[in-house]
Amino acid sequence: MNKNDLVKAMAAKAGMTNVDAKKALEAFVNVTEETLKAGDKISLVGFGTFGIAERKARTGINPKTKAKIKIAAKKVVKFKPGANLAM
């Protein structure tokens, strides 16, 4: 499912127009991005939790040249599914 399919499904499920569903989805994405950048997490009971994890710096291998390279530390988004989302 891509973004347009999701917007159409949300509009049909909520009984709203595609334009309103697109605005709602974009607002959710923007608020989620801002919240995670601020270092907070978002918990949606039954659905899951979005948070930030820190990956430590490590040594990797360039698959093409087999040379060792240093991979910098970075922050990544993590998602832990809730009980209702488990398959």
LOGUSE-19895 format. One record per atom (N, C-alpha, C): residue number from 1; atom name; x, y, z. Coordinates in Angstrom, 2 decimals, decimal comma, always signed. Example, Ala and Ser with C-alpha at 12.3 -4.5 7.8 and 13.67 -1.06 7.14 Angstrom:
nr 1&atom N&c1 +13,19&c2 -5,69&c3 +7,80
nr 1&atom CA&c1 +12,30&c2 -4,50&c3 +7,80
nr 1&atom C&c1 +13,20&c2 -3,30&c3 +7,80
nr 2&atom N&c1 +12,85&c2 -2,25&c3 +7,08
nr 2&atom CA&c1 +13,67&c2 -1,06&c3 +7,14
nr 2&atom C&c1 +12,90&c2 +0,03&c3 +7,87
//
This chain:
nr 1&atom N&c1 +0,86&c2 -1,17&c3 +0,00
nr 1&atom CA&c1 +0,00&c2 +0,00&c3 +0,00
nr 1&atom C&c1 +0,90&c2 +1,23&c3 +0,00
nr 2&atom N&c1 +0,64&c2 +2,15&c3 -0,90
nr 2&atom CA&c1 +1,40&c2 +3,39&c3 -0,93
nr 2&atom C&c1 +0,59&c2 +4,52&c3 -0,27
nr 3&atom N&c1 +1,14&c2 +5,72&c3 -0,29
nr 3&atom CA&c1 +0,49&c2 +6,84&c3 +0,40
nr 3&atom C&c1 -0,90&c2 +7,13&c3 -0,16
nr 4&atom N&c1 -1,04&c2 +7,13&c3 -1,48
nr 4&atom CA&c1 -2,36&c2 +7,41&c3 -2,08
nr 4&atom C&c1 -3,39&c2 +6,35&c3 -1,70
nr 5&atom N&c1 -2,97&c2 +5,09&c3 -1,69
nr 5&atom CA&c1 -3,88&c2 +4,01&c3 -1,27
nr 5&atom C&c1 -4,30&c2 +4,19&c3 +0,18
nr 6&atom N&c1 -3,34&c2 +4,57&c3 +1,03
nr 6&atom CA&c1 -3,63&c2 +4,78&c3 +2,44
nr 6&atom C&c1 -4,61&c2 +5,94&c3 +2,63
nr 7&atom N&c1 -4,41&c2 +7,02&c3 +1,90
nr 7&atom CA&c1 -5,32&c2 +8,17&c3 +1,99
nr 7&atom C&c1 -6,73&c2 +7,76&c3 +1,58
nr 8&atom N&c1 -6,86&c2 +7,01&c3 +0,50
nr 8&atom CA&c1 -8,17&c2 +6,57&c3 +0,03
nr 8&atom C&c1 -8,85&c2 +5,66&c3 +1,06
nr 9&atom N&c1 -8,07&c2 +4,75&c3 +1,65
nr 9&atom CA&c1 -8,62&c2 +3,83&c3 +2,65
nr 9&atom C&c1 -9,05&c2 +4,59&c3 +3,90
nr 10&atom N&c1 -8,23&c2 +5,56&c3 +4,33
nr 10&atom CA&c1 -8,59&c2 +6,36&c3 +5,50
nr 10&atom C&c1 -9,86&c2 +7,16&c3 +5,24
nr 11&atom N&c1 -9,96&c2 +7,74&c3 +4,06
nr 11&atom CA&c1 -11,14&c2 +8,54&c3 +3,70
nr 11&atom C&c1 -12,40&c2 +7,67&c3 +3,71
nr 12&atom N&c1 -12,30&c2 +6,49&c3 +3,14
nr 12&atom CA&c1 -13,46&c2 +5,59&c3 +3,09
nr 12&atom C&c1 -13,86&c2 +5,13&c3 +4,50
nr 13&atom N&c1 -12,87&c2 +4,79&c3 +5,33
nr 13&atom CA&c1 -13,14&c2 +4,28&c3 +6,67
nr 13&atom C&c1 -13,72&c2 +5,36&c3 +7,58
nr 14&atom N&c1 -13,25&c2 +6,61&c3 +7,42
nr 14&atom CA&c1 -13,67&c2 +7,70&c3 +8,30
nr 14&atom C&c1 -14,84&c2 +8,50&c3 +7,73
nr 15&atom N&c1 -15,23&c2 +8,22&c3 +6,50
nr 15&atom CA&c1 -16,33&c2 +8,97&c3 +5,89
nr 15&atom C&c1 -15,96&c2 +10,41&c3 +5,61
nr 16&atom N&c1 -14,74&c2 +10,64&c3 +5,14
nr 16&atom CA&c1 -14,29&c2 +12,00&c3 +4,83
nr 16&atom C&c1 -13,77&c2 +12,04&c3 +3,40
nr 17&atom N&c1 -13,46&c2 +13,23&c3 +2,94
nr 17&atom CA&c1 -12,94&c2 +13,37&c3 +1,59
nr 17&atom C&c1 -11,48&c2 +12,94&c3 +1,56
nr 18&atom N&c1 -11,00&c2 +12,64&c3 +0,36
nr 18&atom CA&c1 -9,59&c2 +12,30&c3 +0,20
nr 18&atom C&c1 -8,69&c2 +13,46&c3 +0,60
nr 19&atom N&c1 -9,12&c2 +14,69&c3 +0,33
nr 19&atom CA&c1 -8,32&c2 +15,87&c3 +0,68
nr 19&atom C&c1 -8,18&c2 +15,96&c3 +2,20
nr 20&atom N&c1 -9,27&c2 +15,76&c3 +2,93
nr 20&atom CA&c1 -9,21&c2 +15,82&c3 +4,40
nr 20&atom C&c1 -8,37&c2 +14,67&c3 +4,97
nr 21&atom N&c1 -8,50&c2 +13,49&c3 +4,38
nr 21&atom CA&c1 -7,71&c2 +12,35&c3 +4,83
nr 21&atom C&c1 -6,23&c2 +12,59&c3 +4,59
nr 22&atom N&c1 -5,89&c2 +13,19&c3 +3,45
nr 22&atom CA&c1 -4,49&c2 +13,50&c3 +3,14
nr 22&atom C&c1 -3,94&c2 +14,51&c3 +4,13
nr 23&atom N&c1 -4,74&c2 +15,53&c3 +4,48
nr 23&atom CA&c1 -4,32&c2 +16,53&c3 +5,47
nr 23&atom C&c1 -4,09&c2 +15,87&c3 +6,83
nr 24&atom N&c1 -4,98&c2 +14,96&c3 +7,21
nr 24&atom CA&c1 -4,85&c2 +14,27&c3 +8,50
nr 24&atom C&c1 -3,59&c2 +13,40&c3 +8,53
nr 25&atom N&c1 -3,33&c2 +12,68&c3 +7,45
nr 25&atom CA&c1 -2,13&c2 +11,83&c3 +7,38
nr 25&atom C&c1 -0,87&c2 +12,68&c3 +7,43
nr 26&atom N&c1 -0,84&c2 +13,77&c3 +6,67
nr 26&atom CA&c1 +0,34&c2 +14,64&c3 +6,67
nr 26&atom C&c1 +0,55&c2 +15,28&c3 +8,04
nr 27&atom N&c1 -0,52&c2 +15,64&c3 +8,72
nr 27&atom CA&c1 -0,41&c2 +16,20&c3 +10,07
nr 27&atom C&c1 +0,17&c2 +15,16&c3 +11,02
nr 28&atom N&c1 -0,30&c2 +13,92&c3 +10,93
nr 28&atom CA&c1 +0,22&c2 +12,84&c3 +11,78
nr 28&atom C&c1 +1,71&c2 +12,65&c3 +11,54
nr 29&atom N&c1 +2,11&c2 +12,60&c3 +10,28
nr 29&atom CA&c1 +3,52&c2 +12,40&c3 +9,94
nr 29&atom C&c1 +4,36&c2 +13,56&c3 +10,46
nr 30&atom N&c1 +3,89&c2 +14,79&c3 +10,28
nr 30&atom CA&c1 +4,64&c2 +15,97&c3 +10,74
nr 30&atom C&c1 +4,78&c2 +15,99&c3 +12,26
nr 31&atom N&c1 +3,70&c2 +15,72&c3 +12,98
nr 31&atom CA&c1 +3,75&c2 +15,72&c3 +14,44
nr 31&atom C&c1 +4,66&c2 +14,59&c3 +14,94
nr 32&atom N&c1 +4,59&c2 +13,44&c3 +14,30
nr 32&atom CA&c1 +5,45&c2 +12,32&c3 +14,68
nr 32&atom C&c1 +6,91&c2 +12,68&c3 +14,48
nr 33&atom N&c1 +7,23&c2 +13,27&c3 +13,34
nr 33&atom CA&c1 +8,61&c2 +13,68&c3 +13,04
nr 33&atom C&c1 +9,12&c2 +14,70&c3 +14,05
nr 34&atom N&c1 +8,32&c2 +15,71&c3 +14,35
nr 34&atom CA&c1 +8,72&c2 +16,75&c3 +15,31
nr 34&atom C&c1 +8,92&c2 +16,16&c3 +16,70
nr 35&atom N&c1 +8,02&c2 +15,27&c3 +17,10
nr 35&atom CA&c1 +8,10&c2 +14,66&c3 +18,43
nr 35&atom C&c1 +9,36&c2 +13,81&c3 +18,57
nr 36&atom N&c1 +9,65&c2 +13,01&c3 +17,56
nr 36&atom CA&c1 +10,84&c2 +12,15&c3 +17,61
nr 36&atom C&c1 +12,12&c2 +12,97&c3 +17,56
nr 37&atom N&c1 +12,13&c2 +14,04&c3 +16,77
nr 37&atom CA&c1 +13,31&c2 +14,91&c3 +16,72
nr 37&atom C&c1 +13,57&c2 +15,58&c3 +18,07
nr 38&atom N&c1 +12,50&c2 +15,82&c3 +18,82
nr 38&atom CA&c1 +12,62&c2 +16,44&c3 +20,14
nr 38&atom C&c1 +13,08&c2 +15,42&c3 +21,19
nr 39&atom N&c1 +13,18&c2 +14,14&c3 +20,80
nr 39&atom CA&c1 +13,64&c2 +13,11&c3 +21,72
nr 39&atom C&c1 +12,55&c2 +12,42&c3 +22,50
nr 40&atom N&c1 +11,30&c2 +12,73&c3 +22,20
nr 40&atom CA&c1 +10,17&c2 +12,10&c3 +22,89
nr 40&atom C&c1 +9,72&c2 +10,87&c3 +22,12
nr 41&atom N&c1 +8,81&c2 +10,11&c3 +22,71
nr 41&atom CA&c1 +8,26&c2 +8,95&c3 +22,03
nr 41&atom C&c1 +6,75&c2 +9,12&c3 +21,89
nr 42&atom N&c1 +6,16&c2 +8,36&c3 +20,99
nr 42&atom CA&c1 +4,72&c2 +8,39&c3 +20,76
nr 42&atom C&c1 +4,19&c2 +6,99&c3 +21,01
nr 43&atom N&c1 +3,25&c2 +6,88&c3 +21,95
nr 43&atom CA&c1 +2,64&c2 +5,59&c3 +22,27
nr 43&atom C&c1 +1,17&c2 +5,62&c3 +21,88
nr 44&atom N&c1 +0,78&c2 +4,71&c3 +21,01
nr 44&atom CA&c1 -0,60&c2 +4,55&c3 +20,60
nr 44&atom C&c1 -1,05&c2 +3,19&c3 +21,12
nr 45&atom N&c1 -1,80&c2 +3,20&c3 +22,21
nr 45&atom CA&c1 -2,19&c2 +1,97&c3 +22,89
nr 45&atom C&c1 -2,88&c2 +1,02&c3 +21,91
nr 46&atom N&c1 -2,40&c2 -0,21&c3 +21,89
nr 46&atom CA&c1 -2,95&c2 -1,22&c3 +21,01
nr 46&atom C&c1 -2,31&c2 -1,24&c3 +19,64
nr 47&atom N&c1 -1,72&c2 -0,13&c3 +19,21
nr 47&atom CA&c1 -1,08&c2 -0,06&c3 +17,89
nr 47&atom C&c1 +0,42&c2 -0,24&c3 +18,00
nr 48&atom N&c1 +1,06&c2 +0,62&c3 +18,82
nr 48&atom CA&c1 +2,51&c2 +0,50&c3 +19,00
nr 48&atom C&c1 +3,13&c2 +1,78&c3 +19,49
nr 49&atom N&c1 +4,45&c2 +1,76&c3 +19,59
nr 49&atom CA&c1 +5,21&c2 +2,90&c3 +20,10
nr 49&atom C&c1 +6,33&c2 +3,25&c3 +19,13
nr 50&atom N&c1 +6,41&c2 +4,53&c3 +18,79
nr 50&atom CA&c1 +7,51&c2 +5,06&c3 +17,99
nr 50&atom C&c1 +8,50&c2 +5,68&c3 +18,95
nr 51&atom N&c1 +9,78&c2 +5,41&c3 +18,75
nr 51&atom CA&c1 +10,81&c2 +5,97&c3 +19,61
nr 51&atom C&c1 +12,11&c2 +6,12&c3 +18,85
nr 52&atom N&c1 +13,14&c2 +6,59&c3 +19,55
nr 52&atom CA&c1 +14,46&c2 +6,78&c3 +18,98
nr 52&atom C&c1 +15,43&c2 +5,82&c3 +19,65
nr 53&atom N&c1 +16,27&c2 +5,18&c3 +18,86
nr 53&atom CA&c1 +17,33&c2 +4,32&c3 +19,38
nr 53&atom C&c1 +18,66&c2 +4,87&c3 +18,88
nr 54&atom N&c1 +19,68&c2 +4,73&c3 +19,71
nr 54&atom CA&c1 +21,01&c2 +5,18&c3 +19,30
nr 54&atom C&c1 +21,85&c2 +3,98&c3 +18,91
nr 55&atom N&c1 +22,42&c2 +4,05&c3 +17,73
nr 55&atom CA&c1 +23,33&c2 +3,00&c3 +17,26
nr 55&atom C&c1 +24,75&c2 +3,48&c3 +17,52
nr 56&atom N&c1 +25,55&c2 +2,62&c3 +18,11
nr 56&atom CA&c1 +26,94&c2 +2,97&c3 +18,40
nr 56&atom C&c1 +27,77&c2 +2,92&c3 +17,12
nr 57&atom N&c1 +28,89&c2 +3,63&c3 +17,14
nr 57&atom CA&c1 +29,83&c2 +3,56&c3 +16,03
nr 57&atom C&c1 +30,38&c2 +2,14&c3 +15,96
nr 58&atom N&c1 +30,65&c2 +1,68&c3 +14,76
nr 58&atom CA&c1 +31,16&c2 +0,32&c3 +14,61
nr 58&atom C&c1 +32,01&c2 +0,23&c3 +13,35
nr 59&atom N&c1 +32,69&c2 -0,89&c3 +13,22
nr 59&atom CA&c1 +33,50&c2 -1,15&c3 +12,04
nr 59&atom C&c1 +32,71&c2 -2,06&c3 +11,11
nr 60&atom N&c1 +32,67&c2 -1,70&c3 +9,85
nr 60&atom CA&c1 +31,99&c2 -2,50&c3 +8,85
nr 60&atom C&c1 +32,95&c2 -2,89&c3 +7,74
nr 61&atom N&c1 +32,43&c2 -3,57&c3 +6,75
nr 61&atom CA&c1 +33,24&c2 -3,99&c3 +5,61
nr 61&atom C&c1 +32,56&c2 -3,53&c3 +4,33
nr 62&atom N&c1 +33,32&c2 -2,87&c3 +3,47
nr 62&atom CA&c1 +32,82&c2 -2,47&c3 +2,16
nr 62&atom C&c1 +32,67&c2 -3,75&c3 +1,34
nr 63&atom N&c1 +31,45&c2 -4,12&c3 +0,92
nr 63&atom CA&c1 +31,26&c2 -5,39&c3 +0,23
nr 63&atom C&c1 +31,97&c2 -5,46&c3 -1,12
nr 64&atom N&c1 +32,21&c2 -4,31&c3 -1,71
nr 64&atom CA&c1 +32,84&c2 -4,29&c3 -3,03
nr 64&atom C&c1 +34,36&c2 -4,50&c3 -2,94
nr 65&atom N&c1 +34,99&c2 -3,77&c3 -2,00
nr 65&atom CA&c1 +36,46&c2 -3,81&c3 -1,90
nr 65&atom C&c1 +36,95&c2 -4,68&c3 -0,74
nr 66&atom N&c1 +36,05&c2 -5,09&c3 +0,13
nr 66&atom CA&c1 +36,37&c2 -5,86&c3 +1,34
nr 66&atom C&c1 +37,24&c2 -5,09&c3 +2,33
nr 67&atom N&c1 +37,34&c2 -3,77&c3 +2,13
nr 67&atom CA&c1 +38,12&c2 -2,93&c3 +3,04
nr 67&atom C&c1 +37,28&c2 -2,61&c3 +4,27
nr 68&atom N&c1 +37,95&c2 -2,50&c3 +5,43
nr 68&atom CA&c1 +37,25&c2 -2,13&c3 +6,65
nr 68&atom C&c1 +36,94&c2 -0,64&c3 +6,62
nr 69&atom N&c1 +35,74&c2 -0,29&c3 +7,07
nr 69&atom CA&c1 +35,33&c2 +1,11&c3 +7,13
nr 69&atom C&c1 +34,72&c2 +1,39&c3 +8,50
nr 70&atom N&c1 +34,77&c2 +2,65&c3 +8,90
nr 70&atom CA&c1 +34,16&c2 +3,04&c3 +10,17
nr 70&atom C&c1 +32,76&c2 +3,56&c3 +9,87
nr 71&atom N&c1 +31,80&c2 +3,05&c3 +10,60
nr 71&atom CA&c1 +30,42&c2 +3,50&c3 +10,47
nr 71&atom C&c1 +30,12&c2 +4,35&c3 +11,69
nr 72&atom N&c1 +29,72&c2 +5,59&c3 +11,45
nr 72&atom CA&c1 +29,50&c2 +6,55&c3 +12,53
nr 72&atom C&c1 +28,27&c2 +6,19&c3 +13,37
nr 73&atom N&c1 +28,28&c2 +6,65&c3 +14,60
nr 73&atom CA&c1 +27,11&c2 +6,49&c3 +15,47
nr 73&atom C&c1 +25,98&c2 +7,34&c3 +14,92
nr 74&atom N&c1 +24,75&c2 +6,89&c3 +15,12
nr 74&atom CA&c1 +23,61&c2 +7,67&c3 +14,66
nr 74&atom C&c1 +22,36&c2 +7,28&c3 +15,42
nr 75&atom N&c1 +21,36&c2 +8,14&c3 +15,31
nr 75&atom CA&c1 +20,06&c2 +7,87&c3 +15,92
nr 75&atom C&c1 +19,12&c2 +7,37&c3 +14,82
nr 76&atom N&c1 +18,32&c2 +6,37&c3 +15,16
nr 76&atom CA&c1 +17,37&c2 +5,80&c3 +14,21
nr 76&atom C&c1 +15,99&c2 +5,68&c3 +14,85
nr 77&atom N&c1 +14,98&c2 +5,70&c3 +14,03
nr 77&atom CA&c1 +13,60&c2 +5,54&c3 +14,51
nr 77&atom C&c1 +13,34&c2 +4,06&c3 +14,71
nr 78&atom N&c1 +12,69&c2 +3,73&c3 +15,83
nr 78&atom CA&c1 +12,31&c2 +2,34&c3 +16,09
nr 78&atom C&c1 +10,80&c2 +2,30&c3 +16,30
nr 79&atom N&c1 +10,21&c2 +1,17&c3 +16,01
nr 79&atom CA&c1 +8,78&c2 +0,97&c3 +16,22
nr 79&atom C&c1 +8,58&c2 -0,36&c3 +16,90
nr 80&atom N&c1 +7,85&c2 -0,34&c3 +18,00
nr 80&atom CA&c1 +7,53&c2 -1,57&c3 +18,72
nr 80&atom C&c1 +6,02&c2 -1,78&c3 +18,58
nr 81&atom N&c1 +5,58&c2 -2,82&c3 +17,88
nr 81&atom CA&c1 +4,15&c2 -3,03&c3 +17,70
nr 81&atom C&c1 +3,44&c2 -3,37&c3 +18,99
nr 82&atom N&c1 +2,20&c2 -2,92&c3 +19,09
nr 82&atom CA&c1 +1,37&c2 -3,22&c3 +20,25
nr 82&atom C&c1 +0,72&c2 -4,58&c3 +20,11
nr 83&atom N&c1 +0,02&c2 -4,99&c3 +21,15
nr 83&atom CA&c1 -0,61&c2 -6,31&c3 +21,19
nr 83&atom C&c1 -1,63&c2 -6,50&c3 +20,07
nr 84&atom N&c1 -2,39&c2 -5,46&c3 +19,75
nr 84&atom CA&c1 -3,42&c2 -5,58&c3 +18,72
nr 84&atom C&c1 -2,83&c2 -5,69&c3 +17,31
nr 85&atom N&c1 -1,57&c2 -5,26&c3 +17,15
nr 85&atom CA&c1 -0,95&c2 -5,27&c3 +15,82
nr 85&atom C&c1 -0,16&c2 -6,55&c3 +15,57
nr 86&atom N&c1 +0,15&c2 -7,30&c3 +16,61
nr 86&atom CA&c1 +0,93&c2 -8,53&c3 +16,44
nr 86&atom C&c1 +0,19&c2 -9,50&c3 +15,53
nr 87&atom N&c1 +0,91&c2 -10,12&c3 +14,63
nr 87&atom CA&c1 +0,29&c2 -11,03&c3 +13,66
nr 87&atom C&c1 +0,46&c2 -12,44&c3 +14,09
//
